[in-house]
């Protein structure tokens, strides 16, 4: 069972431990979303970052991940109004 230590989950690695996981720009997007997200949206964000695919050469489709994070950020901003 995860206990919040580095390496347990990429969301806590990025947000709590500030470890570079997807690269500085994408990690910052994750932090910004997490800062304003509802619990339900945070669950979606956690699932997204946990299951985003990797291959030997690195992150699969970083531009795709960036686009999805941008959409989540817009959604979070609308929900805050």
SERO-4910 file (N, C-alpha, C, O; in steps of 0.05 Angstrom, whole numbers):
BEGIN
 pado doro    nc1    nc2    nc3   cac1   cac2   cac3    cc1    cc2    cc3    oc1    oc2    oc3
  Unk    A     17    -24      0      0      0      0     18     25      0     37     26     16
  Unk    A     12     44    -17     28     69    -18     26     84      8      5     85     21
  Unk    A     48     96     16     48    111     41     58    140     37     65    153     57
  Unk    A     57    150     13     64    177      7     94    183      4    102    206      1
  Unk    A    110    162      3    139    166     -1    145    170    -31    129    161    -48
  Unk    A    167    182    -37    175    185    -66    174    159    -80    184    138    -70
  Unk    A    163    159   -104    161    135   -120    135    119   -117    130    101   -132
  Unk    A    119    127    -97     93    113    -93     73    119   -115     59    101   -125
  Unk    A     71    144   -122     51    152   -142     62    177   -156     73    195   -143
  Unk    A     59    179   -183     70    202   -197     57    229   -188     71    249   -189
  Unk    A     32    229   -180     20    254   -172     33    265   -147     39    289   -146
  Unk    A     37    248   -127     50    258   -103     80    264   -108     91    282    -96
  Unk    A     92    249   -126    120    255   -134    122    283   -145    140    298   -138
  Unk    A    102    291   -162    103    317   -174     95    339   -155    108    359   -153
  Unk    A     72    335   -141     60    356   -125     74    358    -97     82    380    -89
  Unk    A     76    336    -83     86    337    -56    117    337    -54    129    353    -40
  Unk    A    129    320    -70    158    317    -68    173    333    -89    198    336    -88
  Unk    A    158    345   -108    169    363   -129    191    349   -145    211    361   -153
  Unk    A    187    323   -150    205    308   -166    198    312   -196    174    312   -203
  Unk    A    218    315   -213    212    317   -241    204    290   -252    218    270   -249
  Unk    A    180    289   -263    168    264   -272    164    265   -302    173    247   -317
  Unk    A    149    285   -312    143    288   -340    160    309   -354    158    313   -378
  Unk    A    175    324   -338    190    347   -348    179    372   -335    156    372   -326
  Unk    A    195    392   -333    188    416   -317    162    428   -326    145    435   -309
  Unk    A    157    432   -351    133    446   -361    108    429   -354     88    440   -344
  Unk    A    108    404   -360     85    387   -355     80    383   -325     57    384   -316
  Unk    A    101    380   -310     98    378   -281     86    403   -269     70    401   -251
  Unk    A     94    426   -279     82    451   -269     52    452   -276     37    462   -260
  Unk    A     44    443   -299     16    442   -306      1    424   -286    -21    431   -277
  Unk    A     13    401   -280      0    383   -261     -3    397   -234    -24    395   -221
  Unk    A     18    411   -225     16    425   -199     -5    447   -199    -20    450   -179
  Unk    A     -7    462   -221    -27    483   -222    -55    471   -222    -73    483   -209
  Unk    A    -60    450   -235    -86    437   -235    -92    426   -207   -114    431   -196
  Unk    A    -73    413   -195    -77    401   -168    -84    423   -148   -100    419   -130
  Unk    A    -72    447   -151    -77    468   -132   -105    478   -132   -115    488   -111
  Unk    A   -120    475   -154   -147    486   -156   -168    464   -159   -192    470   -161
  Unk    A   -160    439   -161   -178    417   -168   -196    409   -145   -188    410   -121
  Unk    A   -220    401   -152   -238    388   -132   -227    360   -127   -209    351   -141
  Unk    A   -238    347   -107   -229    320   -102   -234    301   -126   -218    284   -132
  Unk    A   -257    305   -139   -264    288   -162   -244    293   -185   -235    274   -198
  Unk    A   -238    318   -190   -219    324   -212   -191    315   -204   -176    306   -222
  Unk    A   -184    317   -179   -157    307   -170   -155    277   -175   -134    267   -182
  Unk    A   -177    263   -171   -177    234   -177   -172    229   -207   -158    210   -214
  Unk    A   -185    245   -224   -181    242   -253   -151    248   -259   -139    233   -274
  Unk    A   -141    269   -248   -113    277   -252    -94    255   -243    -75    248   -257
  Unk    A    -99    243   -220    -83    222   -209    -83    197   -228    -62    185   -233
  Unk    A   -106    191   -238   -108    168   -257    -93    174   -283    -79    157   -293
  Unk    A    -97    198   -293    -83    206   -317    -53    204   -315    -40    191   -332
  Unk    A    -41    215   -294    -12    215   -292     -2    187   -285     21    180   -292
  Unk    A    -18    171   -271     -9    144   -265     -8    126   -289     10    110   -293
  Unk    A    -28    129   -307    -30    110   -329    -20    122   -356    -21    108   -376
  Unk    A    -10    147   -356      1    157   -382     24    139   -391     42    133   -375
  Unk    A     23    131   -416     43    111   -425     72    122   -428     76    145   -434
  Unk    A     90    104   -423    119    108   -427    129     87   -445    118     65   -447
  Unk    A    151     93   -458    166     72   -472    195     75   -466    203     94   -451
  Unk    A    212     58   -476    240     59   -469    253     86   -474    271     95   -459
  Unk    A    244    100   -495    256    126   -502    244    149   -486    254    172   -488
  Unk    A    224    144   -470    212    165   -454    182    166   -455    169    147   -463
  Unk    A    171    189   -448    143    194   -447    131    191   -475    141    203   -494
  Unk    A    108    177   -477     94    175   -502     77    200   -505     61    207   -487
  Unk    A     79    213   -528     63    236   -535     61    258   -514     40    263   -503
  Unk    A     84    271   -508     83    292   -489     64    315   -497     52    328   -481
  Unk    A     62    319   -524     43    340   -533     14    332   -527     -2    349   -521
  Unk    A      8    306   -529    -18    297   -523    -24    301   -493    -46    310   -486
  Unk    A     -5    294   -476     -9    298   -447    -13    328   -441    -29    335   -425
  Unk    A      3    345   -454      0    374   -450    -28    383   -458    -39    400   -444
  Unk    A    -38    373   -480    -65    381   -489    -86    372   -469   -105    387   -463
  Unk    A    -84    348   -458   -103    338   -439   -101    355   -413   -122    362   -401
  Unk    A    -77    361   -404    -74    377   -380    -85    405   -384    -97    416   -366
  Unk    A    -81    417   -408    -93    443   -414   -124    442   -412   -136    460   -401
  Unk    A   -135    420   -422   -165    417   -420   -174    414   -391   -194    426   -383
  Unk    A   -159    399   -375   -166    396   -347   -163    423   -332   -180    429   -315
  Unk    A   -143    439   -339   -140    465   -327   -163    483   -334   -173    498   -316
  Unk    A   -172    483   -359   -195    499   -366   -220    490   -351   -236    507   -342
  Unk    A   -224    464   -349   -247    453   -335   -246    462   -305   -266    471   -294
  Unk    A   -222    460   -293   -219    468   -265   -225    497   -261   -238    505   -241
  Unk    A   -216    514   -280   -222    543   -278   -251    549   -280   -261    566   -266
  Unk    A   -265    535   -298   -294    539   -301   -309    531   -276   -328    544   -268
  Unk    A   -301    509   -263   -314    499   -240   -310    517   -215   -326    517   -197
  Unk    A   -290    533   -216   -284    551   -193   -301    576   -194   -303    590   -174
  Unk    A   -313    582   -217   -328    607   -219   -354    606   -203   -369    625   -203
***
